[in-house]
Amino acid sequence: MGKSKAPSLPNAPEFFSDQRFQGGTDDLFDLGGKLTNFDFSGGLSPLQDTINLDPEVSKLALQFAQGSLTPAFNRQRQDSVNQLANLGALESSTTSNAFAQQDENLNSQFQSIVAGASLDDRSRALNNRIGLFGTGLNTLGGATEFAGQNQQQRNNFNIQNFENIIAKALGEQKSQRGGFMGALSGGVGGGLSGAAIGGPIGGIIGGVGGAFAGGFGDAGNGGSFLNSGVSSAASNPEAFKFLKPGSTAGAGNNFLGFGNRGQFNFLN
């Protein structure tokens, strides 16, 4: 009726943490933060040009306008000069005003082309800013979702692993036997239960079985047998005679070796 050797159980598993996942999540948070703050330092430096106004746009647009419109304008002007010269009206004030108006119209066309190119360039820069900001928000959202999923996995694992640790601790506890007090309690309880059901013979059988189970079984078995026996005997008071020396139970009151000597007398 001693202690049995506890089983040797493996340690509870540990959560496997892939450093690549953690590093990748950190990189996504960093990238998303830089994009939303328009911080294009380091490897993101080429993106700076996509959100800036291009000072060359106006210059190139003016060159394009001059190259496209000037030849046609010059031909038209020469045709007008030839016609007016034939009419003898080349030196008139009307001709001068007409030529001035043509020059003004040409300049207006130049300005229109340059302004349109500048507006397109501004629109490009602003749209790129909006697009990159949205990309940054999406990147931060994805990183947050990944981090949340990983946290949930860790929490679920920790809850399950806590149960594994408790189960391991309980499994490694050495089994405690009831010993003498367990045998005594189990014998009394078993005897009462047996006597309540089967009279003296039942008391003998129940007492022996209860004593064995209480002494050699786990700690607490004896107390359980005793509680059960008292509950059973409460419905049949005759069963308590099983514990009285000199009762009609005959040999049944001697099942634990106390007999009629009165040394084991629960009830006076």
C-alpha positions, 0 to 999 in steps of 0.5 A: 500500500505504498506509492506507485512510480509515476509515469514518464511523460514527454514535455508539452510541445512549444509553439514553432515561430518562423522568423521569416514570418515575423520579419516579413510582417515587420517589413510590411508594417515598415513599408506601409508606414513609409508609403503613407508618409511619402517617405521615399528614402533608401530603396524607395527613392525612385518613387519620389519622381512619380509624385513631383512636378516635372520642371521639364514639362513646360519647356518640352511642351513649348518646344513641341508647340513651336515645332508643330505650329510655327512652320504652318504659321510662317507659311500662312504669314508669307501667303498673306504678305504676298497677297497684300503686296500685290494689292499694294496694301502691305503698309496699311495700318489694317495689315499691321493690326492683322499681323499683330492679331495673328502673332497673338493667336499664335502665342495663345496656342503656345500657352494653351499647349504648355498649360495643358501639359502642366495640368496633366503633369500636376494631375499625374503627380497628385494621382500617384500620391493618392495611389501610393497612399492607398497602397500604403494603407492596404499594406498596413491592413495586410500586415495587421491581418497577418499579425492578428492571425498569428496572435490568434494562432498563438493564443489558441496554441497556448490555451491547448498547451496549458491543458497539455501541461496540466494533463502532464502534471496530473499524469506524472503525480504518483498514485497515493494508496489509501493505506490503513485509514483507507482500509478502515473507512472502506471496510466500514462503508462497504459493510454498511452498504452490504448490510443495508442490501444483503443483511449480515452476509452482505455486510461481511462481503461488503466490508471485506471488499470495501477494506481492500478497495480503500486500502489498496486503491487510490487515496480517497476511495475509503472515504467515498465508500464510507459516505456511500455506506452511511447514505445506504444505511440511513434508509435501513437502520438495521444495517447499523447493527452490523457495527455493534458488538454482540449484535445478531450479525454474528461473525459479521461484526468481527470482519475487521478483527474487533469481535465482541470485545467492544473495541470497535463500537461506532454506536453505543 
